[in-house]
Amino acid sequence: MKSYMRKEKGKITADVDSIGFFDFARGIGIIGVLMGHSILLWYPMTFTDRPFGNLNSVIGSSIMAMFFMISGYGFQRRKMKKCLKTQAKILLKPYWISVSCIIGMKLLLSFLRQRSFWKFGGQYIFSYLFAINAGVAGNYGGKIFGLAVDDVAMMWFFVALFGGWVLCNAITKVQNIRIQFCLVFLCLCVGIYMTYISDIWPFVLPQIFQAAGLLFVGYIVKKYYLLVRRLPIQFWLIGGSVVLVSAVWGGVDMYTCVWKLGLLDYASIVILGFIMMYFFSRLETRGNHKFFYDFIVNIGGKTQIILCIHAFDEKVLPWHWLKEYFKDECWFGCIVSFTIRCVFVFCAYQIVKYINVNFIRKWRKKRKHIQLNIQI
């Protein structure tokens, strides 16, 4: 297993052109996402006024913040046209493929079970077309053209990341670094305070502004080599205090637009997300990688497709049946749910891999060969 961070003459150096050493962090993060969503079936996230009552929300949102910052670590400024084209291919293409699979499966299930597609799946047409965030449970201020509108679930991440990249690309074109920071801060204020106007927005607009800030943090982390520096004690004291205040009195959920302490909550997930990045990158310097490490890294390298498969299972598999069956054995139900998700992701990935190797790649190779012959 290649190590992307190494020690030379007692100093830690890093291949700053690669984000490969974050595969372990992403692997742990995606397992945490699957586990967290399994637990939420029986223990839905509620925000309380009890001290540390919202600690789980801060940790969960920090994992998502870490994903955004890792993406920002690999940020490269491009011409806007190229940025739009590249990110559309990387992010919007899997978004629409996943959307088509979900709606197609809902249509198939409606046919097999002889039920109305417009009642048991039609709401996703508007959900994904307009990328509506938050858990609206099939009711977005009533109905649109007679159809209830649900939320986009995990696919919000792809849309927010796409918009965040475009914003970050525009901001970094400004030469003055101070103006860049001011523009990022403005994005954060807009993204946070839009949620106070409404917790439901089309095209996950608040999350796009929030994602731009997280991507910029990742960009700064790489630019100033913060992962390979010894952080001052002031950072740990001040940063730890901010996270503690948010954990005790705050509450945050990027997806459902909850920011109890506003920018302070945002600062807490930035700090905790960065600490996660810092900790996992340090693990890379140890070198004694065992089977468990390699297994997690392998998962982390497939984060995008796992998120797409997970978005599919969230909308298609009948989790409400499992929730009802294990209503008196909640923790055992959480374990069963997590196991089912892992098995489903593994099987679905093998199917996607088989299709890609035996059909898509061969088709692309054949098409390339035909185009070459035409040119000759």
C-alpha positions, 0 to 999 in steps of 0.5 A: 500500500502506497503511503502518501505521507512519509518521514524524511530526516525526522520531518514529515513531508507530504505529497501535496498533489495527492489526496490518496492518504485521505482514503482511510479517513473517507473509509471511516467516514462512510462507515460512520454514515451507514451506521448513523443512518441505521441508528436514526431509524429507531433513534431519530435526531431531535434537538434538546436543551440538555447539555451535550444532548446534541453532541451526536449532531455535531460529530455527524455534521463534522464527518460531512464537513470532513468530506467537503474539506477533503474535496477542497484539499484537491481543489484546483482553480480552473477556467469557469467553463472547464470547472463546470464541465469537469464537476458536472461529469464528476458530480452531476452525472452520478447524481442523475444516474442514481436518480434514474435508478431510483425512479426506475425502480419505483416505477418497476415496483409500482408495476409489480405490486399493482399500485399507483406510481404517482403515489409511491414514487412520483414525488421523487420526480420533483424532489430530484429535479429541483434538488429539495433538501431537508426531511419534508416527508412528502409534503413541501407546502402541499403538492405541486401539480397534485404530487407530493414532494419528498427530499433528495436524501443523500444526493444533496451532497453531490449538488452542494459539492458541485455548487460549492466548487463553482463558488470556490473556483470563482472566489479563488480567481480573486488575487487578494487573499484577504478579499478571498476570506471576506467573500468566503465569510459572506458565503457562510453568512448567506448560507447560515442565515438563509436557513433562518428564513426557511429550512426548505430550499430548492437546489440545496442553496444554503448547503451550496454556500456552506460547502464553498466555505468548507472547500475553501478551508480544505484548499487553505489546509493544502496551500499552507501545509497545515497537515504537516505542521505542529499546531500551536497550543492556542489552536487546541485551546480555542478550537476545543472551547468552540467545539465544547460550547457547540456540543453543550449548547448548540446543535447542527444538521447541515441537511435539515438546516439546523444551526442553533448557534449560527456561525459558532456551530459552523466553526465547531464542525470546521474545527472538528472536521479539520481535527479528524483530517489531521488525526487520520493523516498522521496515521499515515506516517506510522507505516505499519499498515495491517489488513484492517487498514487496507480494508478501510482504505479500499472502502474510502477509495469508493466513497462516491459510488457507495454514497450513490448506492446508499442513496438508492437503498434509502429510498427503495428498500422498505426500512419501515418494515424493519423498523416495525419488526424490531420496534421492541429491540431497537439496538438489535434492529440497528445492528441488523439494519447496518448489516443489511446496508453493508451487504447491499452496498457490497452486492450492488457494487459488484453488479456495477463493477461487472457492468462497467467492466463487461459492457461500458468499457468494451462499448467505449473501447469499441466506439473509440476504435470506430472513431479512430477508423473514421479519422483515418 
